[in-house]
Amino acid sequence: MTDQPYHHGKLREALLARAREVIEEAGVEGLSLRQLARDLGVSHAAPGKHFRDKQALLDALALDGFRSMNARITGASEAAGDRRPRFVGIARAYVDFAVAHPVLLAVMHSTKHHPDASDELRSIGEDGIRVARALIAEAQDAGELAPGDSERLALVCFVSLHGAAMLAAGNLLDGTSVDYLTLATTDLLWAGMVAGMPAPQVASGIGAGAAPRDELGVMNPC
């Protein structure tokens, strides 16, 4: 628990800071507004002035998380240099954030898809992939990458890098460094985009009762 009392007028910031500590220590299940109030030495009703309920608190945590992560991604995309190093920089920004804040990242993504998520959160939650898509489209226009659906390509890049980040966060790389895995992943992704992405192939032998697939070949549950 934090040893520093909150400063007068900054209870909201103190609640968010303590909430980030709690989810890292005990997960989302261990988070409650009443306990946060006890931790900070304020009345149990005080947090309600800033967050109507736990979901509102999670929404705010997710917003702050996306703002922090997106600032790193945007900074990498706007750095001086060629497009490929900037692409690697974007990847590193995401993977480094994910490895440093795995629980927060899970909260960010799950809260973004919650039925009660704010429009602001839904929008800011897509900013990172929009930055990647813009860089891919820019490289395509310059002839560095093959023509293709930049939105689909950005999604494939995200899925690949998110998987790498989750393995790293779970210490499942068997001695492989996070930086090496990030570089290897971006090398493969960039090479694939240079060559051009083929149309997804539907696996043969799927029975008539199988779930339909979307355009990426991912099974839809309904």
Secondary structure, DSSP 8 states (H G I E B T S, - for coil): ---S---TT-HHHHHHHHHHHHHHHH-GGG--HHHHHHHHT--TTGGGGT-SSHHHHHHHHHHHHHHHHHHHHHHHHTSSS-HHHHHHHHHHHHHHHHHH-HHHHHHHHHHHTSTT--HHHHHHTTHHHHHHHHHHHHHHHTTSS----HHHHHHHHHHHHHHHHHHHHTT-STT--HHHHHHHHHHHHHHHHHH--------TT--TTS--B-TTS-B---
